[in-house]
């Protein structure tokens, strides 16, 4: 599930270069600590965080996180960061 979602998000981001830095920054902020010590050696959020986000956004763990929702969150994150600066 997580890798499939990452591929879809990467596809959406490929045409939105203005969000690349935000996505990169958020990826490392949400990454599980010590991610570089475990396969697949990618900074992926842990399953508990993904489940929490899914439950709070969709109200259920059965609903998969949508790539467009991740993109919308990245847009919000970028705009919020600009407000803080």
C-alpha positions in Angstrom: 0.0 0.0 0.0 2.6 2.5 1.0 4.8 2.0 -2.1 1.8 2.2 -4.4 0.8 5.5 -2.9 4.3 6.8 -3.1 4.5 6.0 -6.8 1.1 7.7 -7.4 2.2 10.8 -5.4 5.5 10.9 -7.3 3.6 10.8 -10.6 1.5 13.8 -9.5 4.5 15.7 -8.2 6.4 15.1 -11.5 4.3 17.8 -13.1 4.4 20.1 -10.0 8.0 21.2 -9.6 6.9 24.0 -7.2 6.0 21.3 -4.7 9.2 19.2 -4.9 11.0 21.0 -2.1 7.9 20.8 0.2 7.5 17.1 -0.6 11.1 16.4 0.1 11.0 18.3 3.4 7.8 16.7 4.6 9.1 13.2 3.6 12.0 13.6 6.0 10.0 15.3 8.7 7.5 12.3 8.8 10.1 9.6 8.3 10.4 6.9 10.9 13.6 7.4 13.0 16.5 5.2 11.9 14.9 4.7 8.4 18.4 4.4 6.9 19.1 1.3 8.9 16.2 -0.8 7.6 15.1 -2.1 4.2 14.0 -0.5 1.9 16.3 2.3 3.1 13.7 5.0 2.3 12.3 7.7 4.5 8.8 6.3 4.8 6.4 7.3 7.7 5.7 4.4 10.0 2.5 2.4 9.8 1.1 4.0 13.0 1.3 7.5 11.5 -0.3 6.3 8.3 -3.1 4.6 10.2 -3.7 7.8 12.3 -3.8 10.0 9.3 -6.2 7.6 7.5 -8.5 7.3 10.5 -8.6 11.1 11.2 -9.1 12.1 7.5 -11.4 9.3 6.2 -12.9 8.0 9.5 -11.8 4.5 8.8 -8.7 2.4 8.4 -10.2 0.5 5.5 -10.2 3.6 3.2 -6.8 4.0 1.5 -5.2 7.4 1.4 -5.6 9.0 -2.0 -2.7 10.5 -3.8 -4.6 13.7 -4.7 -5.3 14.2 -0.9 -1.5 13.9 -0.3 -1.0 16.5 -3.0 -3.6 18.8 -1.5 -1.9 18.4 1.9 1.5 19.4 0.3 0.0 22.5 -1.2 -1.4 23.4 2.2 1.9 22.7 3.9 3.7 25.0 1.4 1.2 27.8 1.8 1.3 27.5 5.6 5.1 27.6 5.6 5.1 30.7 3.5 2.7 32.3 6.0 5.2 31.6 8.8 8.0 33.3 7.0 
